[in-house]
Structures are given as structure tokens and as C-alpha cells.
Amino acid sequence: MTTTDARKAKVTSIDEREATVERVFDAPRDKVWQALTDPKLLAQWWGRGNKLVIETFDFQRGGHWRFVEHSDHGVHGFEGRFSEIRPPERVVQTFEWDGMPAHTCLETMTLEDLGDGRTKLTSHSLFMTKADRDGMLQSGMETGVNESYAALDRVLETLR
């Protein structure tokens, strides 16, 4: 399946330290939530569908997560801590990429049930500085997000 413009994530810079990613999925909210929170499913799509090692996934308030993606472009680690979990609609967590150590952002992900079997995912990131936000955007974030969400589409098709 190819990603058409209608299925691409919209990445928007807001203010000096914020960015938002929005994407609509052709799946009910409970299925999207499942794919976002079940480590076996996460490993199939997170990291653009490349081999993903989930080193830890303590899905509770204060819990730590760490994923390591293995791709043709190298090994990339990501981690953070969960600060709020409200099934099936909201997760707040920190996010840090090994490529920019000590440059943590706070992500708030919400899932909106559109009422027609589709779900809108919005991920709002608050960075420590404008330079941190710009660095993440310039690191290939938009391409990576779209590749991951295309892989998520494939996982969601198996959950119907």
C-alpha cells in the first residue's frame, strides 16, 4: 500500500518550541489504541517497520520505555517515561532520541474517535528550546513519522 497525500501525517510547527503531528487512520479508536500500546504490535510498526527491539515498556504512570531501531541507516535508540495514561484516548510521555541526547521533549498523544470507524491521532511535542525543535524537524522526523504510520496502517489492517 502506498501512502497518498490524504494519508500523510501533517507536521506543523507551533510557537518557537512546539510541533504537532496529525494523522487520520482508517480504524476504530480501540484498535489504534491497541496497536499503540501492545508491545508485540508496536514492534511491527514503530521505527518505520524496521527491526525494533523493545528493551523496556513499563506502560504505567512513571514507567520507562526504550526502543532500539535497526535499519539500513544504523541503530537508533529512543526512550522516555510515561506521565499520564488515559485509555483509550491519551498518553503523555517524555521522548528522547539517542541522536540528540539530553534534548528531551514532552509529547501528548490523543486519539479522537471520528464516529465513522476512523481515528484522528494528534501528537503534540513541547521541546526545551527552539533549537531542539528545529533539530528534531531537520533530523527527518516527518519522513520517519510517515514511514512508521504507513507500517501502522498495515498492522491495523490485520486487526479488523
C-alpha positions in Angstrom: 0.0 0.0 0.0 1.4 3.4 -0.9 0.9 6.5 1.2 -1.2 9.1 -0.6 -1.2 12.8 0.4 -4.5 12.2 2.2 -2.9 9.6 4.3 0.3 11.5 5.1 0.8 12.9 8.6 0.6 16.7 8.8 3.5 18.1 10.7 3.1 21.7 11.9 5.5 24.0 13.8 3.7 25.9 16.5 5.2 28.7 18.6 9.0 28.5 19.0 9.2 25.2 20.9 6.3 23.2 19.7 5.3 20.9 16.9 2.2 18.9 16.2 1.7 15.8 14.1 -1.9 14.9 12.9 -3.0 11.8 11.1 -6.3 10.0 10.5 -6.3 6.2 10.5 -9.0 4.0 8.9 -9.6 2.0 12.0 -11.6 2.4 15.2 -10.0 4.1 18.2 -9.8 0.9 20.3 -7.8 -0.8 17.5 -5.5 2.2 17.1 -5.0 2.2 20.9 -4.2 -1.5 20.9 -1.6 -1.0 18.2 0.0 1.9 20.1 0.1 0.1 23.5 0.7 -3.6 22.8 4.5 -4.2 22.7 4.0 -7.1 20.2 2.2 -4.8 17.8 4.4 -1.8 18.5 7.4 -3.9 17.4 5.8 -4.4 14.0 5.3 -0.7 13.1 7.3 1.7 15.3 10.6 2.6 13.8 9.2 2.7 10.2 8.6 -1.1 10.3 12.3 -1.8 10.6 13.5 -4.4 13.1 12.7 -3.0 16.6 13.9 -4.2 19.9 11.7 -3.2 22.8 14.2 -3.1 25.6 11.6 -2.0 28.2 7.9 -1.0 28.0 6.6 -0.4 31.5 3.2 1.1 30.4 2.1 2.8 33.6 2.5 6.3 35.1 6.2 6.8 35.8 7.1 3.8 33.7 10.1 3.8 31.4 10.1 2.8 27.8 13.1 2.2 25.5 13.1 1.1 21.9 16.1 0.4 19.6 15.5 0.5 15.8 17.8 -1.4 13.5 17.8 -0.2 9.9 20.0 0.1 6.8 21.0 3.6 8.2 22.2 2.2 11.5 21.0 1.6 15.1 18.8 4.3 16.7 17.7 4.3 20.3 14.7 6.2 21.7 13.3 6.4 25.2 11.2 8.2 27.7 8.8 7.9 30.7 5.1 7.9 30.9 3.5 10.7 32.9 -0.2 10.2 32.1 -2.1 7.3 30.5 -5.9 7.6 29.9 -7.2 4.7 27.8 -8.2 4.8 25.0 -7.7 8.5 24.4 -4.5 10.0 25.8 -0.8 9.3 26.6 1.7 11.9 27.9 5.3 10.9 27.9 8.8 12.2 27.5 10.7 11.4 24.3 14.5 11.4 23.8 16.4 10.2 20.7 19.9 9.0 21.3 20.9 11.1 18.3 20.1 14.2 20.4 20.9 13.1 24.0 19.7 15.3 26.8 17.3 17.1 24.5 14.1 15.7 25.8 10.6 16.8 24.7 7.2 16.2 26.3 4.7 14.5 24.0 1.0 14.5 24.4 -0.8 12.0 22.1 -4.6 12.0 21.8 -6.9 9.7 19.9 -10.2 11.1 18.7 -13.0 8.8 17.6 -14.3 10.4 14.5 -17.5 8.3 14.7 -17.2 6.6 11.3 -14.7 3.9 12.1 -11.8 6.3 11.7 -9.5 7.7 14.4 -7.6 11.0 14.4 -4.2 10.8 16.2 -2.7 14.1 17.3 0.8 14.2 18.8 1.9 17.5 20.3 5.5 17.9 21.2 6.9 20.6 23.5 10.7 20.9 23.2 13.1 22.6 25.7 14.3 25.1 23.2 13.6 26.3 19.7 16.9 24.8 18.6 15.8 21.4 19.9 12.5 21.6 18.0 14.3 22.7 14.8 16.9 19.9 15.2 14.2 17.3 15.5 12.3 18.6 12.5 15.5 18.7 10.5 16.5 15.2 11.5 14.0 13.6 9.2 11.1 13.5 11.7 8.4 14.0 9.1 9.7 11.2 6.8 10.2 8.9 9.7 6.7 9.6 11.1 5.1 8.9 7.7 7.0 5.7 7.2 6.0 4.5 10.7 2.4 5.4 10.2 2.4 3.5 6.8 3.6 0.5 8.8 0.9 1.1 11.4 -1.7 1.1 8.6 -0.5 -2.4 7.7 -0.8 -3.6 11.3 -4.2 -2.1 11.7 -5.4 -4.0 8.6 -4.6 -7.2 10.4 -6.7 -6.2 13.5 -10.0 -5.9 11.6 
